[in-house]
Amino acid sequence: MTITLYGITNCDTMKKARAFLANKGIEYRFHDYKSLGVPPGELDRWIAEAGWERLLNRQGTTWRKLDAAAQSRVTDAVSARALMLEQPSVIRRPVLVQGARVVVGFDEGVYAALGEG
C-alpha cells in the first residue's frame, strides 16, 4: 500500500522521519506542501481522522509568529482549516498517509510497523 509523507523539506522532524523510512527500506512518496500546497481534500481527511487540535502545531515558529488576534481566531475545525491552508507550516509534521491510516507526527514504533504486513 502506497505511503505518502506530507510536510516540508527543511524540518528536523521530517528529516528524521524520511531517514527512518529510507533506512528501513520503506518506500514512500514525499509531498512538500510548502512548494506544492496542501491538498484541501486531504486536509479535510486529516482533520476528520486526527482532529484539528492534533494537526495544529501551537509550539512551532509559524504559530508563535502569528499575532494574538490571529491565534485567537482559531477556535474550531473550520477556522483551523482556513489557517492551515493559508499557512501550511502551522501543520504538525509529518503527516503520513497509508490507505485509510493517517499518522500525525513521527513515532519510531508506529513507523516501524508500516513495513510489516
GUMIKE-301600 format. One record per residue (C-alpha): residue number from 0; residue in one letter; x, y, z. Coordinates in Angstrom, 2 decimals. Each point is the difference from the previous one (the first is absolute). Layout:
N
{pt NUM,a,{X,Y,Z}}
...
END
This chain:
117
{pt 0,m,{0.00,0.00,0.00}}
{pt 1,t,{1.42,3.36,-1.03}}
{pt 2,i,{1.25,2.34,2.70}}
{pt 3,t,{-0.05,3.75,-0.48}}
{pt 4,l,{1.95,2.18,2.40}}
{pt 5,y,{-1.17,3.61,0.18}}
{pt 6,g,{2.08,2.80,1.42}}
{pt 7,i,{2.75,2.44,-0.85}}
{pt 8,t,{3.56,-0.72,-0.98}}
{pt 9,n,{1.75,2.20,2.54}}
{pt 10,c,{-1.35,-1.52,3.22}}
{pt 11,d,{2.02,-2.08,2.45}}
{pt 12,t,{-2.89,-2.34,0.80}}
{pt 13,m,{-0.62,-0.53,-3.71}}
{pt 14,k,{3.66,-0.82,-0.49}}
{pt 15,k,{-0.19,-2.60,2.80}}
{pt 16,a,{-3.14,-1.57,-1.46}}
{pt 17,r,{1.40,-0.11,-3.53}}
{pt 18,a,{3.31,-1.46,1.19}}
{pt 19,f,{-1.82,-2.63,2.07}}
{pt 20,l,{-2.15,-1.10,-2.94}}
{pt 21,a,{3.03,-0.10,-2.32}}
{pt 22,n,{2.08,-1.99,2.49}}
{pt 23,k,{-2.80,-2.56,0.41}}
{pt 24,g,{-0.45,-0.26,-3.77}}
{pt 25,i,{-3.58,1.24,0.22}}
{pt 26,e,{-0.99,1.66,-3.26}}
{pt 27,y,{-1.99,3.22,0.11}}
{pt 28,r,{-0.90,3.02,-2.06}}
{pt 29,f,{0.90,3.42,1.47}}
{pt 30,h,{-2.40,2.92,-0.43}}
{pt 31,d,{1.59,3.34,0.93}}
{pt 32,y,{-2.97,2.15,0.85}}
{pt 33,k,{2.09,3.11,0.22}}
{pt 34,s,{0.64,-0.19,-3.74}}
{pt 35,l,{-2.98,-2.12,-1.15}}
{pt 36,g,{-2.60,1.25,2.45}}
{pt 37,v,{-2.27,-1.99,2.27}}
{pt 38,p,{-2.66,-1.93,-1.91}}
{pt 39,p,{-3.28,1.27,1.53}}
{pt 40,g,{-1.66,-3.41,-0.23}}
{pt 41,e,{2.92,-1.63,1.79}}
{pt 42,l,{-0.05,2.68,2.69}}
{pt 43,d,{-3.70,-0.71,0.55}}
{pt 44,r,{0.83,-3.69,0.36}}
{pt 45,w,{2.80,0.70,2.48}}
{pt 46,i,{-2.30,2.17,2.09}}
{pt 47,a,{-2.68,-2.71,-0.05}}
{pt 48,e,{2.47,-2.77,0.90}}
{pt 49,a,{2.40,1.72,2.40}}
{pt 50,g,{-1.87,3.11,1.14}}
{pt 51,w,{0.89,3.61,-0.65}}
{pt 52,e,{1.49,0.39,3.48}}
{pt 53,r,{2.56,-2.73,-0.73}}
{pt 54,l,{0.87,1.46,-3.40}}
{pt 55,l,{0.45,3.58,1.15}}
{pt 56,n,{3.58,0.52,1.21}}
{pt 57,r,{-0.26,2.62,2.72}}
{pt 58,q,{3.65,-0.49,1.02}}
{pt 59,g,{1.43,0.79,-3.42}}
{pt 60,t,{1.58,3.19,-1.26}}
{pt 61,t,{-2.82,0.75,-2.45}}
{pt 62,w,{-2.61,-0.02,2.78}}
{pt 63,r,{2.17,2.08,2.34}}
{pt 64,k,{0.51,2.61,-2.72}}
{pt 65,l,{-3.76,0.51,-0.38}}
{pt 66,d,{-1.39,2.96,1.89}}
{pt 67,a,{-2.31,-0.67,2.94}}
{pt 68,a,{-3.09,0.95,-2.01}}
{pt 69,a,{0.79,-2.58,-2.71}}
{pt 70,q,{0.66,-2.67,2.61}}
{pt 71,s,{-3.23,0.76,1.85}}
{pt 72,r,{-2.02,-0.42,-3.22}}
{pt 73,v,{0.89,-3.71,-0.09}}
{pt 74,t,{-2.79,-1.51,2.05}}
{pt 75,d,{-1.32,-2.95,-2.00}}
{pt 76,a,{0.64,-2.26,-2.99}}
{pt 77,v,{-1.22,2.59,-2.51}}
{pt 78,s,{2.26,2.80,1.23}}
{pt 79,a,{2.96,-2.38,0.46}}
{pt 80,r,{-0.49,-1.34,-3.55}}
{pt 81,a,{0.03,3.53,-1.44}}
{pt 82,l,{3.26,0.81,1.79}}
{pt 83,m,{1.61,-3.30,-1.05}}
{pt 84,l,{-0.84,0.64,-3.63}}
{pt 85,e,{1.30,3.56,0.23}}
{pt 86,q,{3.15,-0.90,1.95}}
{pt 87,p,{0.83,-3.70,-0.45}}
{pt 88,s,{3.04,0.24,2.28}}
{pt 89,v,{-2.40,0.16,2.95}}
{pt 90,i,{-0.91,-3.67,-0.60}}
{pt 91,r,{1.77,-2.45,2.32}}
{pt 92,r,{2.48,-2.10,-1.97}}
{pt 93,p,{0.20,-2.46,-1.47}}
{pt 94,v,{-3.39,-1.22,-1.10}}
{pt 95,l,{0.26,-3.55,-1.30}}
{pt 96,v,{-2.84,-1.52,-2.00}}
{pt 97,q,{-0.18,-3.71,-0.78}}
{pt 98,g,{-3.37,-1.12,-1.31}}
{pt 99,a,{-2.58,0.99,2.60}}
{pt 100,r,{2.68,0.62,2.61}}
{pt 101,v,{1.05,3.55,0.95}}
{pt 102,v,{2.97,0.42,2.35}}
{pt 103,v,{0.86,3.47,1.30}}
{pt 104,g,{3.52,0.49,1.34}}
{pt 105,f,{2.95,-2.37,0.01}}
{pt 106,d,{-0.04,-3.08,2.24}}
{pt 107,e,{2.64,-2.67,-0.68}}
{pt 108,g,{-2.21,-2.82,1.27}}
{pt 109,v,{-2.91,0.97,-2.23}}
{pt 110,y,{2.27,0.53,-3.00}}
{pt 111,a,{1.78,-3.34,0.55}}
{pt 112,a,{-3.35,-1.79,-0.19}}
{pt 113,l,{-0.63,1.51,-3.47}}
{pt 114,g,{2.43,-2.39,-1.63}}
{pt 115,e,{-1.65,-3.02,1.61}}
{pt 116,g,{-2.95,-1.68,-1.54}}
END
